[in-house]
Amino acid sequence: MPPVVAEVPLYAAHEKVYPREITGRFARLRTLAVWVLLGIFYLLPWLQWNGRQAVLFDLPARKFFIGGLVFWPQDFIFLTGLLIIAALSLFFFTALAGRLWCGYACPQTVWTETFLWMERFTEGDRNARLKLDRAPWSAGKILRKGSKQVLWVSFALWTGFTFVGFFTPVRTLAGEIATLSTGPWETFWVLFYAFATYGNAGYLREQVCKYMCPYARFQSAMFDRDTLVITYDAPRGEPRGARRKGTDARAAGLGDCVDCTWCVQVCPTGIDIRKGLQLDCIACAACIDACDAVMDRVGSPRGLIRYATQHAIDHEKTHILRPRVLIYGGILASLVVGWIGAVSLRSPVALDVIRDRRALYQLTDDDRVDNVYTLRILNKTEHARRFRIAAHGASALTLLPDAEYDVPSGAVFSVPLRVRRAAYDPVGAETIVLSAVATDDPAIHTETKARFLAPAK
């Protein structure tokens, strides 16, 4: 008789998660994080700074405004530095306390929480939503579902509008939308970002964290037994089982877990934390609030589910300051200090000198020697300025012509420049310094070095 081979499906149909609403200290912390982060996102484009939008990434003009700072394409190194600091911050905080970013500050988490609030407002609590989805379509169900969709779509469109407002002046964009005169690219990105917000936060929700987010895949490489994670105290909780209030659990041969499944019902990704740390856990701590509430009801101490390290669960010493944390922290602090110093010390004008390659030097009839350069001046300020060029060296130098140039804001101004001195000066070839100083503000200046070639005496 041939062996029976069981067919195991490789794909499981998605089951919608209905997270239960819970109150507690971590729920309040998440709510505060949502309000602060959404407030920053939605209000920041409307803030003004010296008559312009305080934060604006003007791609056509190739200028990034952040408060009083203006960044140009030549300042791309600062953006690179910020990305490196952000990545290292993720490593540092993950090594310390697990997926804090995912639980409290990730855009997916923040917008999903907001969409869940709107869903609870229109459809009710967890049990009401379960009952509504199982019920046949009726006028009441259509009204509740339709109201939710109106809120979701409106909020998603507002999000798309705000996102584009960081790249197109938001007040101008609002006027164009009001008069139905927005350009095709603005319209496309408003609708695209609105659709992405609606789909990710309204429908995909936990599936983004489970299947699309790469962070969940490599977080284990940054965890160790001293990392603070959300954990279930199995030795204390097992064997789990229901009991009446006031029952002596130990006398009944039970642990502190009453198997109420509240920790599963409140989880936004639908996992059971009692099975141990899992890939899908986003460290939102909703299960801690739920378990603490149950422990208060049955008269048991809190902390059956809590933030802890594996060493603490095993009654061993936890080492917070360990090599990886010290290395991450040291490098991160150095990068932050270096980035702030580099931004504060950057020059508002850049000067570049390129030697004429067609001739090393040119001799004149009056025993003088000329070196020809191409001078490039970048004005990084927000106003057009006039720059005076000067040359300094071991010997007397003359500029031809006597150089003063008007440079528009954000423009790169190129001009040929001739530097002259005595041909047979004892110094021979030398290194000279070319400087550019704003005539209306001497504090705006920069200098660069160039090689001046001349025949030997």
Secondary structure as a PSIPRED ss2 file (coil, helix, strand):
# PSIPRED VFORMAT (PSIPRED V4.0)

   1 M C   1.000  0.000  0.000
   2 P C   1.000  0.000  0.000
   3 P C   1.000  0.000  0.000
   4 V C   1.000  0.000  0.000
   5 V C   1.000  0.000  0.000
   6 A C   1.000  0.000  0.000
   7 E C   1.000  0.000  0.000
   8 V C   1.000  0.000  0.000
   9 P C   1.000  0.000  0.000
  10 L C   1.000  0.000  0.000
  11 Y C   1.000  0.000  0.000
  12 A C   1.000  0.000  0.000
  13 A C   1.000  0.000  0.000
  14 H C   1.000  0.000  0.000
  15 E C   1.000  0.000  0.000
  16 K C   1.000  0.000  0.000
  17 V C   1.000  0.000  0.000
  18 Y C   1.000  0.000  0.000
  19 P C   1.000  0.000  0.000
  20 R C   1.000  0.000  0.000
  21 E C   1.000  0.000  0.000
  22 I C   1.000  0.000  0.000
  23 T C   1.000  0.000  0.000
  24 G C   1.000  0.000  0.000
  25 R H   0.000  1.000  0.000
  26 F H   0.000  1.000  0.000
  27 A H   0.000  1.000  0.000
  28 R H   0.000  1.000  0.000
  29 L H   0.000  1.000  0.000
  30 R H   0.000  1.000  0.000
  31 T H   0.000  1.000  0.000
  32 L H   0.000  1.000  0.000
  33 A H   0.000  1.000  0.000
  34 V H   0.000  1.000  0.000
  35 W H   0.000  1.000  0.000
  36 V H   0.000  1.000  0.000
  37 L H   0.000  1.000  0.000
  38 L H   0.000  1.000  0.000
  39 G H   0.000  1.000  0.000
  40 I H   0.000  1.000  0.000
  41 F H   0.000  1.000  0.000
  42 Y H   0.000  1.000  0.000
  43 L H   0.000  1.000  0.000
  44 L H   0.000  1.000  0.000
  45 P H   0.000  1.000  0.000
  46 W H   0.000  1.000  0.000
  47 L C   1.000  0.000  0.000
  48 Q E   0.000  0.000  1.000
  49 W E   0.000  0.000  1.000
  50 N C   1.000  0.000  0.000
  51 G C   1.000  0.000  0.000
  52 R E   0.000  0.000  1.000
  53 Q E   0.000  0.000  1.000
  54 A C   1.000  0.000  0.000
  55 V E   0.000  0.000  1.000
  56 L E   0.000  0.000  1.000
  57 F E   0.000  0.000  1.000
  58 D E   0.000  0.000  1.000
  59 L C   1.000  0.000  0.000
  60 P C   1.000  0.000  0.000
  61 A C   1.000  0.000  0.000
  62 R C   1.000  0.000  0.000
  63 K E   0.000  0.000  1.000
  64 F E   0.000  0.000  1.000
  65 F E   0.000  0.000  1.000
  66 I E   0.000  0.000  1.000
  67 G C   1.000  0.000  0.000
  68 G C   1.000  0.000  0.000
  69 L E   0.000  0.000  1.000
  70 V E   0.000  0.000  1.000
  71 F E   0.000  0.000  1.000
  72 W C   1.000  0.000  0.000
  73 P H   0.000  1.000  0.000
  74 Q H   0.000  1.000  0.000
  75 D H   0.000  1.000  0.000
  76 F H   0.000  1.000  0.000
  77 I H   0.000  1.000  0.000
  78 F H   0.000  1.000  0.000
  79 L H   0.000  1.000  0.000
  80 T H   0.000  1.000  0.000
  81 G H   0.000  1.000  0.000
  82 L H   0.000  1.000  0.000
  83 L H   0.000  1.000  0.000
  84 I H   0.000  1.000  0.000
  85 I H   0.000  1.000  0.000
  86 A H   0.000  1.000  0.000
  87 A H   0.000  1.000  0.000
  88 L H   0.000  1.000  0.000
  89 S H   0.000  1.000  0.000
  90 L H   0.000  1.000  0.000
  91 F H   0.000  1.000  0.000
  92 F H   0.000  1.000  0.000
  93 F H   0.000  1.000  0.000
  94 T H   0.000  1.000  0.000
  95 A H   0.000  1.000  0.000
  96 L H   0.000  1.000  0.000
  97 A H   0.000  1.000  0.000
  98 G C   1.000  0.000  0.000
  99 R C   1.000  0.000  0.000
 100 L H   0.000  1.000  0.000
 101 W H   0.000  1.000  0.000
 102 C H   0.000  1.000  0.000
 103 G H   0.000  1.000  0.000
 104 Y H   0.000  1.000  0.000
 105 A H   0.000  1.000  0.000
 106 C C   1.000  0.000  0.000
 107 P H   0.000  1.000  0.000
 108 Q H   0.000  1.000  0.000
 109 T H   0.000  1.000  0.000
 110 V H   0.000  1.000  0.000
 111 W H   0.000  1.000  0.000
 112 T H   0.000  1.000  0.000
 113 E H   0.000  1.000  0.000
 114 T H   0.000  1.000  0.000
 115 F H   0.000  1.000  0.000
 116 L H   0.000  1.000  0.000
 117 W H   0.000  1.000  0.000
 118 M H   0.000  1.000  0.000
 119 E H   0.000  1.000  0.000
 120 R H   0.000  1.000  0.000
 121 F H   0.000  1.000  0.000
 122 T H   0.000  1.000  0.000
 123 E H   0.000  1.000  0.000
 124 G C   1.000  0.000  0.000
 125 D C   1.000  0.000  0.000
 126 R H   0.000  1.000  0.000
 127 N H   0.000  1.000  0.000
 128 A H   0.000  1.000  0.000
 129 R H   0.000  1.000  0.000
 130 L H   0.000  1.000  0.000
 131 K H   0.000  1.000  0.000
 132 L H   0.000  1.000  0.000
 133 D H   0.000  1.000  0.000
 134 R H   0.000  1.000  0.000
 135 A C   1.000  0.000  0.000
 136 P C   1.000  0.000  0.000
 137 W C   1.000  0.000  0.000
 138 S C   1.000  0.000  0.000
 139 A H   0.000  1.000  0.000
 140 G H   0.000  1.000  0.000
 141 K H   0.000  1.000  0.000
 142 I H   0.000  1.000  0.000
 143 L H   0.000  1.000  0.000
 144 R H   0.000  1.000  0.000
 145 K H   0.000  1.000  0.000
 146 G H   0.000  1.000  0.000
 147 S H   0.000  1.000  0.000
 148 K H   0.000  1.000  0.000
 149 Q H   0.000  1.000  0.000
 150 V H   0.000  1.000  0.000
 151 L H   0.000  1.000  0.000
 152 W H   0.000  1.000  0.000
 153 V H   0.000  1.000  0.000
 154 S H   0.000  1.000  0.000
 155 F H   0.000  1.000  0.000
 156 A H   0.000  1.000  0.000
 157 L H   0.000  1.000  0.000
 158 W H   0.000  1.000  0.000
 159 T H   0.000  1.000  0.000
 160 G H   0.000  1.000  0.000
 161 F H   0.000  1.000  0.000
 162 T H   0.000  1.000  0.000
 163 F H   0.000  1.000  0.000
 164 V H   0.000  1.000  0.000
 165 G C   1.000  0.000  0.000
 166 F C   1.000  0.000  0.000
 167 F C   1.000  0.000  0.000
 168 T C   1.000  0.000  0.000
 169 P C   1.000  0.000  0.000
 170 V H   0.000  1.000  0.000
 171 R H   0.000  1.000  0.000
 172 T H   0.000  1.000  0.000
 173 L H   0.000  1.000  0.000
 174 A H   0.000  1.000  0.000
 175 G H   0.000  1.000  0.000
 176 E H   0.000  1.000  0.000
 177 I H   0.000  1.000  0.000
 178 A H   0.000  1.000  0.000
 179 T C   1.000  0.000  0.000
 180 L C   1.000  0.000  0.000
 181 S C   1.000  0.000  0.000
 182 T C   1.000  0.000  0.000
 183 G C   1.000  0.000  0.000
 184 P H   0.000  1.000  0.000
 185 W H   0.000  1.000  0.000
 186 E H   0.000  1.000  0.000
 187 T H   0.000  1.000  0.000
 188 F H   0.000  1.000  0.000
 189 W H   0.000  1.000  0.000
 190 V H   0.000  1.000  0.000
 191 L H   0.000  1.000  0.000
 192 F H   0.000  1.000  0.000
 193 Y H   0.000  1.000  0.000
 194 A H   0.000  1.000  0.000
 195 F H   0.000  1.000  0.000
 196 A H   0.000  1.000  0.000
 197 T H   0.000  1.000  0.000
 198 Y H   0.000  1.000  0.000
 199 G H   0.000  1.000  0.000
 200 N H   0.000  1.000  0.000
 201 A H   0.000  1.000  0.000
 202 G H   0.000  1.000  0.000
 203 Y H   0.000  1.000  0.000
 204 L H   0.000  1.000  0.000
 205 R C   1.000  0.000  0.000
 206 E H   0.000  1.000  0.000
 207 Q H   0.000  1.000  0.000
 208 V H   0.000  1.000  0.000
 209 C H   0.000  1.000  0.000
 210 K H   0.000  1.000  0.000
 211 Y H   0.000  1.000  0.000
 212 M H   0.000  1.000  0.000
 213 C C   1.000  0.000  0.000
 214 P C   1.000  0.000  0.000
 215 Y H   0.000  1.000  0.000
 216 A H   0.000  1.000  0.000
 217 R H   0.000  1.000  0.000
 218 F H   0.000  1.000  0.000
 219 Q H   0.000  1.000  0.000
 220 S H   0.000  1.000  0.000
 221 A H   0.000  1.000  0.000
 222 M H   0.000  1.000  0.000
 223 F C   1.000  0.000  0.000
 224 D C   1.000  0.000  0.000
 225 R C   1.000  0.000  0.000
 226 D C   1.000  0.000  0.000
 227 T C   1.000  0.000  0.000
 228 L C   1.000  0.000  0.000
 229 V E   0.000  0.000  1.000
 230 I E   0.000  0.000  1.000
 231 T E   0.000  0.000  1.000
 232 Y E   0.000  0.000  1.000
 233 D C   1.000  0.000  0.000
 234 A H   0.000  1.000  0.000
 235 P H   0.000  1.000  0.000
 236 R H   0.000  1.000  0.000
 237 G H   0.000  1.000  0.000
 238 E C   1.000  0.000  0.000
 239 P C   1.000  0.000  0.000
 240 R C   1.000  0.000  0.000
 241 G C   1.000  0.000  0.000
 242 A C   1.000  0.000  0.000
 243 R C   1.000  0.000  0.000
 244 R C   1.000  0.000  0.000
 245 K C   1.000  0.000  0.000
 246 G C   1.000  0.000  0.000
 247 T C   1.000  0.000  0.000
 248 D C   1.000  0.000  0.000
 249 A C   1.000  0.000  0.000
 250 R C   1.000  0.000  0.000
 251 A C   1.000  0.000  0.000
 252 A C   1.000  0.000  0.000
 253 G C   1.000  0.000  0.000
 254 L C   1.000  0.000  0.000
 255 G C   1.000  0.000  0.000
 256 D C   1.000  0.000  0.000
 257 C C   1.000  0.000  0.000
 258 V C   1.000  0.000  0.000
 259 D C   1.000  0.000  0.000
 260 C C   1.000  0.000  0.000
 261 T C   1.000  0.000  0.000
 262 W H   0.000  1.000  0.000
 263 C H   0.000  1.000  0.000
 264 V H   0.000  1.000  0.000
 265 Q H   0.000  1.000  0.000
 266 V C   1.000  0.000  0.000
 267 C C   1.000  0.000  0.000
 268 P C   1.000  0.000  0.000
 269 T C   1.000  0.000  0.000
 270 G C   1.000  0.000  0.000
 271 I C   1.000  0.000  0.000
 272 D C   1.000  0.000  0.000
 273 I H   0.000  1.000  0.000
 274 R H   0.000  1.000  0.000
 275 K H   0.000  1.000  0.000
 276 G C   1.000  0.000  0.000
 277 L C   1.000  0.000  0.000
 278 Q C   1.000  0.000  0.000
 279 L C   1.000  0.000  0.000
 280 D C   1.000  0.000  0.000
 281 C C   1.000  0.000  0.000
 282 I C   1.000  0.000  0.000
 283 A C   1.000  0.000  0.000
 284 C C   1.000  0.000  0.000
 285 A C   1.000  0.000  0.000
 286 A H   0.000  1.000  0.000
 287 C H   0.000  1.000  0.000
 288 I H   0.000  1.000  0.000
 289 D H   0.000  1.000  0.000
 290 A H   0.000  1.000  0.000
 291 C H   0.000  1.000  0.000
 292 D H   0.000  1.000  0.000
 293 A H   0.000  1.000  0.000
 294 V H   0.000  1.000  0.000
 295 M H   0.000  1.000  0.000
 296 D H   0.000  1.000  0.000
 297 R H   0.000  1.000  0.000
 298 V H   0.000  1.000  0.000
 299 G C   1.000  0.000  0.000
 300 S C   1.000  0.000  0.000
 301 P C   1.000  0.000  0.000
 302 R C   1.000  0.000  0.000
 303 G C   1.000  0.000  0.000
 304 L C   1.000  0.000  0.000
 305 I E   0.000  0.000  1.000
 306 R E   0.000  0.000  1.000
 307 Y E   0.000  0.000  1.000
 308 A E   0.000  0.000  1.000
 309 T C   1.000  0.000  0.000
 310 Q H   0.000  1.000  0.000
 311 H H   0.000  1.000  0.000
 312 A H   0.000  1.000  0.000
 313 I H   0.000  1.000  0.000
 314 D C   1.000  0.000  0.000
 315 H C   1.000  0.000  0.000
 316 E C   1.000  0.000  0.000
 317 K C   1.000  0.000  0.000
 318 T C   1.000  0.000  0.000
 319 H C   1.000  0.000  0.000
 320 I C   1.000  0.000  0.000
 321 L C   1.000  0.000  0.000
 322 R C   1.000  0.000  0.000
 323 P H   0.000  1.000  0.000
 324 R H   0.000  1.000  0.000
 325 V H   0.000  1.000  0.000
 326 L H   0.000  1.000  0.000
 327 I H   0.000  1.000  0.000
 328 Y H   0.000  1.000  0.000
 329 G H   0.000  1.000  0.000
 330 G H   0.000  1.000  0.000
 331 I H   0.000  1.000  0.000
 332 L H   0.000  1.000  0.000
 333 A H   0.000  1.000  0.000
 334 S H   0.000  1.000  0.000
 335 L H   0.000  1.000  0.000
 336 V H   0.000  1.000  0.000
 337 V H   0.000  1.000  0.000
 338 G H   0.000  1.000  0.000
 339 W H   0.000  1.000  0.000
 340 I H   0.000  1.000  0.000
 341 G H   0.000  1.000  0.000
 342 A H   0.000  1.000  0.000
 343 V H   0.000  1.000  0.000
 344 S H   0.000  1.000  0.000
 345 L H   0.000  1.000  0.000
 346 R C   1.000  0.000  0.000
 347 S C   1.000  0.000  0.000
 348 P C   1.000  0.000  0.000
 349 V E   0.000  0.000  1.000
 350 A E   0.000  0.000  1.000
 351 L E   0.000  0.000  1.000
 352 D E   0.000  0.000  1.000
 353 V E   0.000  0.000  1.000
 354 I E   0.000  0.000  1.000
 355 R E   0.000  0.000  1.000
 356 D C   1.000  0.000  0.000
 357 R C   1.000  0.000  0.000
 358 R C   1.000  0.000  0.000
 359 A C   1.000  0.000  0.000
 360 L C   1.000  0.000  0.000
 361 Y C   1.000  0.000  0.000
 362 Q E   0.000  0.000  1.000
 363 L E   0.000  0.000  1.000
 364 T C   1.000  0.000  0.000
 365 D C   1.000  0.000  0.000
 366 D C   1.000  0.000  0.000
 367 D C   1.000  0.000  0.000
 368 R E   0.000  0.000  1.000
 369 V E   0.000  0.000  1.000
 370 D E   0.000  0.000  1.000
 371 N E   0.000  0.000  1.000
 372 V E   0.000  0.000  1.000
 373 Y E   0.000  0.000  1.000
 374 T E   0.000  0.000  1.000
 375 L E   0.000  0.000  1.000
 376 R E   0.000  0.000  1.000
 377 I E   0.000  0.000  1.000
 378 L E   0.000  0.000  1.000
 379 N E   0.000  0.000  1.000
 380 K C   1.000  0.000  0.000
 381 T C   1.000  0.000  0.000
 382 E C   1.000  0.000  0.000
 383 H C   1.000  0.000  0.000
 384 A C   1.000  0.000  0.000
 385 R E   0.000  0.000  1.000
 386 R E   0.000  0.000  1.000
 387 F E   0.000  0.000  1.000
 388 R E   0.000  0.000  1.000
 389 I E   0.000  0.000  1.000
 390 A E   0.000  0.000  1.000
 391 A E   0.000  0.000  1.000
 392 H E   0.000  0.000  1.000
 393 G C   1.000  0.000  0.000
 394 A C   1.000  0.000  0.000
 395 S C   1.000  0.000  0.000
 396 A C   1.000  0.000  0.000
 397 L C   1.000  0.000  0.000
 398 T E   0.000  0.000  1.000
 399 L E   0.000  0.000  1.000
 400 L E   0.000  0.000  1.000
 401 P C   1.000  0.000  0.000
 402 D C   1.000  0.000  0.000
 403 A C   1.000  0.000  0.000
 404 E E   0.000  0.000  1.000
 405 Y E   0.000  0.000  1.000
 406 D E   0.000  0.000  1.000
 407 V E   0.000  0.000  1.000
 408 P C   1.000  0.000  0.000
 409 S C   1.000  0.000  0.000
 410 G C   1.000  0.000  0.000
 411 A C   1.000  0.000  0.000
 412 V E   0.000  0.000  1.000
 413 F E   0.000  0.000  1.000
 414 S E   0.000  0.000  1.000
 415 V E   0.000  0.000  1.000
 416 P E   0.000  0.000  1.000
 417 L E   0.000  0.000  1.000
 418 R E   0.000  0.000  1.000
 419 V E   0.000  0.000  1.000
 420 R E   0.000  0.000  1.000
 421 R E   0.000  0.000  1.000
 422 A E   0.000  0.000  1.000
 423 A C   1.000  0.000  0.000
 424 Y C   1.000  0.000  0.000
 425 D C   1.000  0.000  0.000
 426 P C   1.000  0.000  0.000
 427 V C   1.000  0.000  0.000
 428 G C   1.000  0.000  0.000
 429 A C   1.000  0.000  0.000
 430 E E   0.000  0.000  1.000
 431 T E   0.000  0.000  1.000
 432 I E   0.000  0.000  1.000
 433 V E   0.000  0.000  1.000
 434 L E   0.000  0.000  1.000
 435 S E   0.000  0.000  1.000
 436 A E   0.000  0.000  1.000
 437 V E   0.000  0.000  1.000
 438 A E   0.000  0.000  1.000
 439 T C   1.000  0.000  0.000
 440 D C   1.000  0.000  0.000
 441 D E   0.000  0.000  1.000
 442 P E   0.000  0.000  1.000
 443 A E   0.000  0.000  1.000
 444 I E   0.000  0.000  1.000
 445 H E   0.000  0.000  1.000
 446 T E   0.000  0.000  1.000
 447 E E   0.000  0.000  1.000
 448 T E   0.000  0.000  1.000
 449 K E   0.000  0.000  1.000
 450 A E   0.000  0.000  1.000
 451 R E   0.000  0.000  1.000
 452 F E   0.000  0.000  1.000
 453 L C   1.000  0.000  0.000
 454 A C   1.000  0.000  0.000
 455 P C   1.000  0.000  0.000
 456 A C   1.000  0.000  0.000
 457 K C   1.000  0.000  0.000
